[in-house]
């Protein structure tokens, strides 16, 4: 009997020891997991949707201001072919110089023609009259302002919902779905189309840059001031990439337009543009000229 009791006590002690060891291991695992979660939260704190959008706007505005300081190469898809241009900031506004057609360099004769055109443009802009200079710069700035307003409205015309996290081109991104915001009032004609669109934004965790933006028309939108209606099937896509540690610029833009002109005539168009080989614009030609009029 004594031996039986002793055996039971030994069995219980072993069992209790195993339980205590298991509890200790479980406790250690819980502690490690807790520390991992705390470290993860510290390293990558959860951002509210409003914070993500606001910080992305700030990053996008910095990029917009920096863009004129860069030259780049642009490849436009036109129908079944392509044309490639070297885009140079020339005395305050860009100059496009044709470099390739359908992926092939120009002939020697055509290259000389393009070189001559560029040299003439340099001479003309260097010595242009102040009023002509102001008109050229004004047109360029007006186009930039128009595009900037539309980009800004992308963050104001929609209600955003954080739907997850993904990895795009090796970068961790927030994925936000955008649906039309009730009560949104477009500030201009261009922004009116946003009232009938939905989209998705991929925003970089670290920099809050727009890695990618997609949007498409979900219902017909009549353009005020024009007898035109933008219809479903219209969509666009924008992609950006870092060109310096602090500046991200566009690498790809595509748009497919489906509309009716005069409310009757179908009008469809499509464009696709690639941007690459960004580099700092030459200091001698990137800025505004002195306006000497010589």
C-alpha positions as CSV (number, residue, x, y, z in Angstrom):
1,X,0.0,0.0,0.0
2,X,2.8,2.4,0.9
3,X,4.5,1.6,-2.4
4,X,1.3,2.3,-4.3
5,X,0.9,5.7,-2.6
6,X,4.5,6.5,-3.2
7,X,4.2,5.5,-6.9
8,X,1.1,7.8,-7.2
9,X,3.0,10.6,-5.6
10,X,6.0,10.1,-8.0
11,X,3.6,10.0,-10.9
12,X,1.8,13.2,-9.8
13,X,5.2,14.9,-9.2
14,X,6.3,14.0,-12.7
15,X,2.9,15.1,-14.1
16,X,3.1,18.4,-12.2
17,X,6.6,18.8,-13.4
18,X,5.6,18.2,-17.0
19,X,2.7,20.6,-16.6
20,X,4.9,23.3,-15.1
21,X,7.5,22.8,-17.9
22,X,4.7,23.1,-20.5
23,X,3.3,26.2,-18.8
24,X,6.8,27.7,-18.7
25,X,7.4,27.0,-22.4
26,X,4.0,28.4,-23.2
27,X,4.7,31.5,-21.1
28,X,8.0,32.0,-22.9
29,X,6.3,31.7,-26.3
30,X,3.7,34.2,-25.3
31,X,6.3,36.6,-24.1
32,X,8.3,36.3,-27.3
33,X,5.1,36.7,-29.4
34,X,4.1,39.7,-27.3
35,X,7.6,41.3,-27.8
36,X,7.4,40.6,-31.5
37,X,4.0,42.3,-31.8
38,X,5.2,45.2,-29.7
39,X,8.3,45.6,-31.8
40,X,6.3,45.3,-35.0
41,X,3.9,47.9,-33.8
42,X,6.7,50.2,-32.9
43,X,8.5,49.8,-36.2
44,X,5.4,50.1,-38.4
45,X,2.6,51.8,-36.4
46,X,-0.9,51.4,-37.8
47,X,-1.9,54.6,-39.6
48,X,-5.4,55.8,-39.9
49,X,-6.8,56.2,-43.4
50,X,-6.9,59.9,-43.0
51,X,-3.2,60.0,-42.0
52,X,-2.2,57.8,-44.9
53,X,-4.0,60.0,-47.4
54,X,-2.7,63.3,-45.8
55,X,0.9,62.1,-45.8
56,X,0.6,60.8,-49.4
57,X,-0.7,64.3,-50.5
58,X,2.3,65.9,-48.8
59,X,4.7,63.5,-50.6
60,X,3.0,64.0,-53.9
61,X,3.2,67.8,-53.6
62,X,6.9,67.6,-53.0
63,X,7.4,65.5,-56.1
64,X,5.3,67.9,-58.1
65,X,7.5,70.8,-57.1
66,X,10.6,68.8,-57.9
67,X,9.5,67.5,-61.3
68,X,10.7,70.5,-63.4
69,X,14.2,69.9,-62.1
70,X,14.5,66.7,-64.1
71,X,15.0,65.8,-67.7
72,X,13.8,62.3,-68.9
73,X,13.0,60.1,-71.8
74,X,9.3,59.6,-72.8
75,X,7.9,56.8,-75.0
76,X,4.5,57.4,-76.4
77,X,2.4,54.5,-77.8
78,X,0.5,55.8,-80.8
79,X,-1.7,53.2,-82.5
80,X,0.5,50.2,-83.3
81,X,3.7,52.2,-83.1
82,X,5.8,54.2,-80.6
83,X,7.7,57.4,-80.6
84,X,10.5,58.1,-78.1
85,X,11.5,61.6,-77.1
86,X,14.3,63.2,-75.0
87,X,12.4,65.7,-72.8
88,X,14.7,68.6,-71.8
89,X,13.8,71.5,-69.5
90,X,14.8,74.4,-71.8
91,X,14.6,77.9,-70.2
92,X,11.6,77.2,-68.1
93,X,9.5,74.8,-70.1
94,X,10.1,71.3,-71.6
95,X,11.3,70.7,-75.1
96,X,10.6,67.3,-76.8
97,X,13.3,66.0,-79.2
98,X,12.4,63.0,-81.3
99,X,14.9,60.1,-80.8
100,X,13.3,56.9,-81.9
101,X,10.4,55.6,-84.0
102,X,9.0,52.1,-83.2
103,X,12.1,51.4,-81.2
104,X,14.6,52.3,-84.0
105,X,17.0,55.2,-84.0
106,X,16.4,57.9,-86.5
107,X,18.4,58.0,-89.7
108,X,21.5,60.1,-89.8
109,X,19.7,62.7,-91.9
110,X,16.7,62.8,-89.5
111,X,18.9,63.1,-86.5
112,X,20.6,66.1,-88.0
113,X,17.2,67.7,-88.6
114,X,16.2,67.1,-85.0
115,X,19.5,68.5,-83.8
116,X,19.0,71.6,-85.8
117,X,15.5,72.1,-84.4
118,X,16.9,71.8,-80.9
119,X,19.7,74.3,-81.5
120,X,17.2,76.7,-83.0
121,X,14.9,76.3,-80.0
122,X,17.9,77.0,-77.6
123,X,18.8,80.1,-79.5
124,X,15.2,81.3,-79.7
125,X,14.4,80.8,-76.0
126,X,17.7,82.3,-74.9
127,X,17.0,85.6,-76.7
128,X,13.2,85.6,-76.7
129,X,11.3,88.9,-75.9
130,X,10.0,89.2,-72.3
131,X,6.4,89.0,-73.4
132,X,6.9,85.9,-75.5
133,X,8.9,84.3,-72.7
134,X,6.1,85.1,-70.2
135,X,3.5,83.6,-72.5
136,X,5.4,80.4,-73.0
137,X,6.1,79.9,-69.3
138,X,2.5,80.9,-68.5
139,X,1.1,78.3,-70.8
140,X,3.3,75.6,-69.3
141,X,2.5,76.6,-65.7
142,X,-1.3,76.7,-66.6
143,X,-1.1,73.1,-67.8
144,X,0.8,72.0,-64.7
145,X,-1.8,73.7,-62.5
146,X,-4.6,72.1,-64.3
147,X,-3.0,68.6,-63.9
148,X,-2.1,69.3,-60.3
149,X,-5.7,70.3,-59.4
150,X,-6.9,67.0,-60.9
151,X,-4.3,65.0,-58.9
152,X,-5.3,66.8,-55.7
153,X,-8.9,66.1,-56.3
154,X,-8.2,62.4,-56.4
155,X,-7.8,62.6,-52.6
156,X,-10.8,64.8,-52.1
157,X,-13.5,63.3,-54.4
158,X,-13.4,59.9,-52.8
159,X,-14.1,58.1,-49.5
160,X,-11.2,55.7,-48.8
161,X,-11.2,52.4,-47.1
162,X,-8.0,50.5,-46.1
163,X,-8.6,46.9,-47.4
164,X,-5.2,45.4,-46.8
165,X,-1.5,45.3,-47.3
166,X,0.5,44.0,-50.2
167,X,3.9,44.0,-51.7
168,X,4.4,45.8,-55.0
169,X,7.8,45.8,-56.7
170,X,9.5,44.7,-53.5
171,X,7.8,47.5,-51.4
172,X,5.2,47.1,-48.7
173,X,2.1,49.1,-49.5
174,X,-1.2,50.0,-48.1
175,X,-4.1,49.1,-50.4
176,X,-7.0,51.6,-50.3
177,X,-10.3,51.4,-52.2
178,X,-11.9,54.6,-53.3
179,X,-15.6,55.2,-53.8
180,X,-17.3,58.6,-54.7
181,X,-17.7,60.8,-51.7
182,X,-21.3,62.0,-51.2
183,X,-21.6,65.8,-51.4
184,X,-18.4,66.3,-53.3
185,X,-18.4,69.4,-55.4
186,X,-15.9,69.4,-58.3
187,X,-13.9,72.7,-58.5
188,X,-13.6,72.6,-62.3
189,X,-14.8,70.8,-65.4
190,X,-11.9,68.3,-65.4
191,X,-12.7,67.1,-61.9
192,X,-16.3,66.5,-62.7
193,X,-15.6,63.0,-64.1
194,X,-14.4,61.9,-60.7
195,X,-18.0,61.9,-59.4
196,X,-18.6,58.7,-61.5
197,X,-15.4,56.9,-60.8
198,X,-14.1,54.3,-58.4
199,X,-10.5,53.3,-57.9
200,X,-7.6,51.8,-55.9
201,X,-4.5,53.3,-54.5
202,X,-1.3,51.5,-53.5
203,X,0.6,53.7,-51.0
204,X,4.2,52.9,-49.8
205,X,4.4,52.1,-46.1
206,X,7.7,53.9,-45.6
207,X,7.4,57.0,-47.7
208,X,3.6,57.3,-48.3
209,X,4.3,57.7,-52.0
210,X,1.8,56.7,-54.6
211,X,3.2,53.5,-56.0
212,X,0.2,52.9,-58.2
213,X,-3.2,54.4,-58.8
214,X,-6.1,52.9,-60.8
215,X,-9.5,54.4,-61.5
216,X,-12.4,53.6,-63.8
217,X,-15.8,55.1,-64.6
218,X,-18.7,53.2,-63.2
219,X,-21.6,55.4,-64.4
220,X,-22.1,58.0,-67.2
221,X,-20.9,61.5,-66.3
222,X,-22.0,64.5,-68.4
223,X,-19.3,67.1,-68.8
224,X,-20.7,70.5,-68.0
225,X,-20.1,73.1,-70.7
226,X,-19.7,70.4,-73.4
227,X,-22.3,68.3,-75.1
228,X,-20.3,65.2,-74.1
229,X,-20.7,62.3,-71.7
230,X,-18.0,60.1,-70.3
231,X,-19.1,56.5,-70.1
232,X,-18.1,53.3,-68.3
233,X,-15.1,51.8,-70.0
234,X,-13.1,54.9,-69.3
235,X,-10.1,54.2,-67.1
236,X,-6.6,55.3,-66.2
237,X,-3.6,54.0,-64.4
238,X,-0.5,55.8,-63.0
239,X,2.7,54.3,-61.6
240,X,5.5,56.0,-59.8
241,X,9.0,55.1,-58.7
242,X,11.9,56.8,-56.8
243,X,14.3,58.7,-58.9
244,X,16.2,60.0,-55.9
245,X,15.9,59.0,-52.2
246,X,13.4,61.8,-51.7
247,X,11.6,62.2,-55.1
248,X,9.3,59.8,-56.9
249,X,8.1,60.5,-60.4
250,X,5.9,58.8,-62.9
251,X,7.1,55.8,-64.8
252,X,3.9,54.8,-66.6
253,X,0.6,56.4,-67.5
254,X,-2.3,54.9,-69.5
255,X,-5.8,56.1,-70.2
256,X,-8.6,54.6,-72.2
257,X,-11.5,57.0,-72.9
258,X,-15.0,56.0,-73.8
259,X,-17.3,59.0,-74.5
260,X,-20.1,60.4,-76.6
261,X,-19.7,63.7,-78.3
262,X,-22.8,65.8,-78.9
263,X,-24.4,63.1,-76.7
264,X,-24.7,60.9,-79.9
265,X,-21.3,60.3,-81.6
266,X,-19.1,57.6,-79.9
267,X,-15.6,58.7,-79.3
268,X,-12.9,56.3,-78.1
269,X,-9.3,57.0,-77.6
270,X,-6.3,55.3,-75.9
271,X,-2.9,56.5,-74.8
272,X,0.0,54.9,-73.0
273,X,3.2,56.7,-72.0
274,X,6.4,55.3,-70.3
275,X,8.8,57.6,-68.5
276,X,12.4,56.6,-67.7
277,X,16.1,57.7,-67.6
278,X,15.4,60.6,-65.2
279,X,18.4,62.9,-64.5
280,X,18.9,66.4,-63.1
281,X,18.2,69.0,-65.7
282,X,21.2,71.0,-67.0
283,X,21.7,74.2,-65.0
284,X,22.4,76.3,-68.1
285,X,19.0,75.7,-69.8
286,X,16.7,74.4,-67.0
287,X,15.9,77.8,-65.5
288,X,14.2,80.9,-66.9
289,X,16.2,83.2,-69.1
290,X,17.0,86.8,-68.3
291,X,14.5,88.2,-70.7
292,X,17.1,90.4,-72.3
293,X,15.4,90.2,-75.7
294,X,18.7,90.0,-77.6
